[in-house]
Amino acid sequence: MTDPLELLWVCLETDGPLLAAADLRHWQDDVVERLMTLKLLERAENSTQVVCPNCDRGHVEEVVSRQGRDKKVRFFIRCPDALRVEVPETSLCQWTIGFEALVLSLAEALTLKGRPTIVVPDRLWRLGKASWQGAYREVLLIRGLAWPDARDVARHVGLNGRPIVLVADRTPMTSVWSGKPPAVVVLSQLVTVDD
């Protein structure tokens, strides 16, 4: 994968976003560390299920932990081919999106005026104001505009001052907006992480 944010944008649009170790296996080794340093990724609880690494069936199994005589905890799953397969603890790792860091990074990168604020927790943030053609326009980040409650969240955007709405990876349907849709910018087409 050339752009590590590609998976983040998709994940941003899921309820309870989690990235498993298997999701990140195609990233370069230092990408997870870089995104954690930037706090765009945060460690979440270990997964209780993993894809079997022993066969190519792609079956997902419940993880069972066992403490050995040496007091070291080891992790196993069932496999139709091998019966029991040990899985490395690293395969249980999961990450979630650091929303606060994402919001602050976007506001800083866009050199917006004002401080970001939460409007709807984990769904809608006011990032600040951008100067555009001699006037200031409010910039917002919103996620979940394809979810069942999208209209309820979208109504918090407001239309005063013609806001600019940032979304992760796809333009929402115009039916989520009450009245005229605001300007929408798709982040996956605009934002990258560099060295």
Secondary structure, DSSP 4 states (H G I P E B T S, - for coil): ---THHHHHHHHTSSS--EEGGGGTTS-HHHHHHHHHTTSEEEEPPPSEEE-SSSSS--EEE-EEEE-TTS-EEEEEEETTTEEEEE-GGGG-EEEE-HHHHHHHHHHHTT-BS--EEEETTTEEEEEEEEETTEEEEEEEE--TTSTTHHHHHTTT--TT--EEEESSSPPPGGGSSSSPPEEEEGGGT-----
